[in-house]
């Protein structure tokens, strides 16, 4: 599969586009899907939001940073990066040469690699380790409008590097007491490390409004935590089907409660961030 922009000669770009490239570093937005807790719908949200972004004409990239390679699996791309994380962080490989096209227009993927499980160790060998992802992503500002980082759960040196690179930290939370505790831990970490330029935007995921506990937590928490988006992603069978279909929801279903929720989440996110 060929990446979309490789089909276009740079000489054919209009003058306005060439001027835009000079300010693209400001225009590109990096959104990290992140949670300390696993199993909260992080990968499905990264894949579906990226799909919506691309469907609206934005040049979109998903970077699968999870060694399990779930995003890579959803896009039917082998989770393998030549040279692995060591060559990547050492600067022997540039991200641009590792990016793969997907089956969807405007949407590319930087696949995972099992060696990403050692990214913390590799980063620790570098000066300014938390700046390494930001440094790798900067050259892509000319090619993409949105980059989605699908991050592994936990707080580590890699997650600190993600926090430094990202503009927005999208954190899915299940409406349960334990998930709310991890959200508070994340907020404290961001505050303690003075990550003032990072916007933390939580949203409810895998929500089941048939459960009174889910309903009560969502209603009460939105009032006490205005940073939480109003749109909740439901616990639904079509989201689980993504693993069987190996594609975003929009690739195999036209309209459902889940597709509506993700589209509403995208619109609310764009309004919140002033896009």
C-alpha positions as CSV (number, residue, x, y, z in Angstrom):
1,X,0.0,0.0,0.0
2,X,1.3,3.4,-0.9
3,X,1.0,6.4,1.3
4,X,-1.4,9.0,0.0
5,X,1.0,11.9,-0.2
6,X,3.5,9.8,-2.1
7,X,1.1,9.9,-5.1
8,X,1.4,13.7,-5.3
9,X,4.4,15.5,-6.7
10,X,5.5,18.3,-4.4
11,X,6.0,20.5,-7.4
12,X,2.2,20.3,-8.1
13,X,1.3,21.6,-4.6
14,X,-0.5,25.0,-4.8
15,X,1.3,28.1,-3.5
16,X,-0.9,28.3,-0.5
17,X,0.0,24.7,0.5
18,X,3.7,25.5,0.2
19,X,3.2,28.5,2.5
20,X,1.3,26.3,5.0
21,X,4.3,24.0,5.3
22,X,6.2,26.9,7.0
23,X,3.6,27.0,9.8
24,X,2.7,23.3,9.9
25,X,4.7,22.6,13.0
26,X,2.1,24.8,14.8
27,X,-0.9,23.4,12.9
28,X,-0.2,19.7,13.5
29,X,-1.9,18.2,16.6
30,X,-0.6,15.2,18.5
31,X,-3.2,13.3,20.4
32,X,-2.2,10.6,22.8
33,X,-4.7,7.9,23.8
34,X,-3.5,7.0,27.2
35,X,-4.6,5.5,30.5
36,X,-2.7,4.1,33.5
37,X,-5.2,1.3,33.5
38,X,-5.5,-1.2,30.7
39,X,-8.7,-2.6,29.1
40,X,-10.5,0.7,28.9
41,X,-11.0,1.0,25.2
42,X,-7.9,3.1,24.5
43,X,-6.9,1.3,21.2
44,X,-10.5,1.2,19.8
45,X,-10.8,4.9,20.5
46,X,-7.5,5.7,18.8
47,X,-8.4,3.7,15.7
48,X,-12.0,5.1,15.4
49,X,-11.1,8.7,16.1
50,X,-8.2,8.5,13.5
51,X,-10.6,7.0,11.0
52,X,-13.0,9.9,11.5
53,X,-10.2,12.4,11.2
54,X,-9.1,10.9,7.9
55,X,-12.7,10.7,6.6
56,X,-13.0,14.4,7.1
57,X,-10.0,15.0,4.9
58,X,-7.3,15.5,7.5
59,X,-4.0,13.8,6.9
60,X,-3.9,11.4,9.8
61,X,-1.3,9.0,11.3
62,X,-1.6,6.4,14.0
63,X,1.6,5.5,15.8
64,X,1.1,2.1,17.6
65,X,3.4,2.4,20.6
66,X,2.0,-0.7,22.3
67,X,4.2,-3.8,21.9
68,X,1.0,-5.9,21.7
69,X,0.3,-4.2,18.4
70,X,-3.5,-3.9,18.6
71,X,-3.8,-0.9,16.4
72,X,-1.6,-2.6,13.8
73,X,-3.8,-5.6,14.0
74,X,-6.9,-3.6,13.4
75,X,-5.4,-2.1,10.2
76,X,-4.2,-5.5,9.0
77,X,-0.6,-4.5,9.1
78,X,2.2,-6.7,10.4
79,X,3.5,-5.3,13.8
80,X,7.2,-5.1,12.8
81,X,9.6,-2.2,12.6
82,X,12.9,-3.0,11.0
83,X,15.7,-2.4,13.4
84,X,13.3,-2.2,16.3
85,X,13.2,0.5,19.0
86,X,16.9,0.6,19.5
87,X,17.6,1.8,15.9
88,X,14.7,4.1,16.1
89,X,15.7,5.9,19.3
90,X,19.4,5.8,18.2
91,X,18.5,7.9,15.1
92,X,19.4,5.1,12.7
93,X,15.9,5.0,11.3
94,X,13.5,7.9,10.6
95,X,9.8,7.6,11.3
96,X,9.0,8.6,7.7
97,X,10.5,5.5,6.2
98,X,8.6,3.2,8.6
99,X,5.1,4.5,7.9
100,X,2.7,2.2,6.1
101,X,-0.5,3.1,4.2
102,X,-3.8,1.6,5.3
103,X,-6.8,0.7,3.3
104,X,-8.4,4.1,4.1
105,X,-7.6,7.4,2.3
106,X,-5.7,10.0,4.3
107,X,-4.9,7.4,7.0
108,X,-1.4,6.0,7.7
109,X,0.0,3.8,10.4
110,X,3.4,3.5,12.1
111,X,3.2,-0.1,13.2
112,X,4.2,-1.5,16.5
113,X,7.1,-3.7,17.2
114,X,7.5,-6.2,20.1
115,X,10.8,-4.5,20.9
116,X,8.8,-1.5,22.1
117,X,8.5,-3.4,25.3
118,X,12.1,-2.3,25.9
119,X,11.5,1.4,25.0
120,X,12.0,2.5,28.6
121,X,15.4,0.9,28.7
122,X,16.4,2.3,25.3
123,X,15.2,5.8,26.2
124,X,17.1,5.7,29.5
125,X,20.4,5.5,27.5
126,X,19.8,8.8,25.8
127,X,20.3,12.4,27.0
128,X,17.0,14.1,27.6
129,X,15.0,10.8,27.2
130,X,11.6,12.4,27.6
131,X,12.3,14.6,24.5
132,X,13.1,11.7,22.1
133,X,9.5,11.1,20.8
134,X,8.9,14.8,20.3
135,X,12.2,14.9,18.3
136,X,11.2,12.0,16.1
137,X,7.7,13.4,15.4
138,X,8.8,16.9,14.5
139,X,9.7,16.2,10.9
140,X,6.3,14.8,10.3
141,X,4.7,18.2,10.8
142,X,4.8,18.8,7.0
143,X,2.9,15.6,6.2
144,X,0.1,15.3,8.8
145,X,-2.7,17.3,10.4
146,X,-3.3,14.9,13.3
147,X,-1.2,12.2,14.8
148,X,-2.7,9.7,17.2
149,X,-0.5,7.9,19.7
150,X,-1.8,4.6,20.9
151,X,0.0,4.2,24.2
152,X,0.6,1.2,26.5
153,X,-0.9,1.5,30.0
154,X,1.3,2.4,33.0
155,X,3.4,5.3,34.0
156,X,7.0,4.9,32.7
157,X,9.8,6.8,30.9
158,X,7.9,6.1,27.7
159,X,4.7,7.7,29.0
160,X,6.7,10.7,30.2
161,X,8.1,11.0,26.7
162,X,4.5,10.8,25.3
163,X,3.4,13.6,27.7
164,X,6.2,15.8,26.4
165,X,5.4,15.1,22.7
166,X,1.6,15.3,22.9
167,X,-0.6,18.4,22.7
168,X,-3.6,16.6,24.0
169,X,-3.9,13.6,26.3
170,X,-7.2,11.8,25.7
171,X,-7.8,9.5,28.6
172,X,-10.7,7.0,28.4
173,X,-12.2,6.0,31.7
174,X,-14.8,3.3,32.5
175,X,-17.4,4.6,34.9
176,X,-16.1,2.7,37.9
177,X,-14.4,3.7,41.1
178,X,-11.1,2.1,40.1
179,X,-10.9,4.0,36.8
180,X,-11.7,7.3,38.5
181,X,-8.8,6.6,40.9
182,X,-6.4,6.2,38.0
183,X,-7.7,9.5,36.5
184,X,-6.8,11.3,39.8
185,X,-3.4,9.7,39.8
186,X,-2.8,10.9,36.3
187,X,-3.9,14.4,37.1
188,X,-1.5,14.5,40.1
189,X,1.4,13.3,37.9
190,X,0.8,16.0,35.3
191,X,0.6,18.7,38.0
192,X,3.6,17.4,40.0
193,X,5.7,17.3,36.8
194,X,4.5,20.8,35.7
195,X,3.3,19.6,32.3
196,X,1.5,22.9,31.8
197,X,1.3,22.6,28.0
198,X,-0.4,19.2,28.0
199,X,-4.2,19.3,27.9
200,X,-5.7,16.3,29.7
201,X,-9.2,15.5,28.3
202,X,-10.9,12.5,29.8
203,X,-14.0,10.8,28.4
204,X,-16.2,7.9,29.4
205,X,-15.6,4.6,27.6
206,X,-17.3,1.2,27.7
207,X,-20.2,2.9,29.4
208,X,-23.3,0.8,30.1
209,X,-26.3,3.0,31.0
210,X,-28.3,0.0,32.0
211,X,-26.1,-0.2,35.1
212,X,-27.2,2.3,37.8
213,X,-23.6,2.6,39.0
214,X,-22.4,3.7,35.6
215,X,-25.2,6.2,35.2
216,X,-24.7,7.7,38.7
217,X,-20.9,8.0,38.3
218,X,-21.2,9.7,34.9
219,X,-23.8,12.2,36.0
220,X,-22.0,13.1,39.2
221,X,-18.5,13.2,37.8
222,X,-19.3,15.4,34.8
223,X,-20.6,18.0,37.3
224,X,-17.6,17.8,39.6
225,X,-15.0,17.4,36.7
226,X,-15.9,19.8,33.9
227,X,-12.8,18.7,31.9
228,X,-14.6,15.4,31.1
229,X,-16.3,15.3,27.7
230,X,-20.1,14.9,27.7
231,X,-20.0,12.2,25.1
232,X,-19.7,8.6,26.4
233,X,-18.6,5.7,24.2
234,X,-21.0,2.7,24.9
235,X,-20.1,-0.8,25.8
236,X,-21.3,-2.4,22.5
237,X,-20.9,-5.5,20.5
238,X,-20.0,-3.7,17.2
239,X,-16.9,-2.3,18.9
240,X,-15.9,-5.8,20.0
241,X,-16.4,-6.9,16.3
242,X,-13.6,-4.7,15.3
243,X,-11.2,-7.5,16.3
244,X,-13.0,-9.9,13.9
245,X,-13.3,-7.4,11.0
246,X,-9.9,-6.0,11.6
247,X,-10.8,-2.4,10.7
248,X,-12.4,0.7,12.3
249,X,-16.2,0.8,12.8
250,X,-16.7,2.9,9.7
251,X,-15.0,0.3,7.6
252,X,-17.8,-2.3,8.1
253,X,-20.8,-0.5,9.5
254,X,-22.6,2.7,8.2
255,X,-24.4,3.8,11.3
256,X,-24.9,2.5,14.8
257,X,-25.0,3.8,18.4
258,X,-21.2,3.4,18.6
259,X,-20.5,5.2,15.3
260,X,-22.8,8.0,16.4
261,X,-21.0,8.2,19.8
262,X,-17.5,8.4,18.2
263,X,-18.7,11.1,15.7
264,X,-20.1,13.1,18.6
265,X,-16.9,12.6,20.6
266,X,-14.9,13.9,17.6
267,X,-17.1,17.0,17.3
268,X,-16.9,17.7,21.0
269,X,-13.2,17.2,21.0
270,X,-12.8,19.7,18.1
271,X,-14.9,22.2,19.8
272,X,-13.0,21.8,23.1
273,X,-9.7,22.3,21.4
274,X,-10.8,25.1,19.2
275,X,-10.1,23.3,15.9
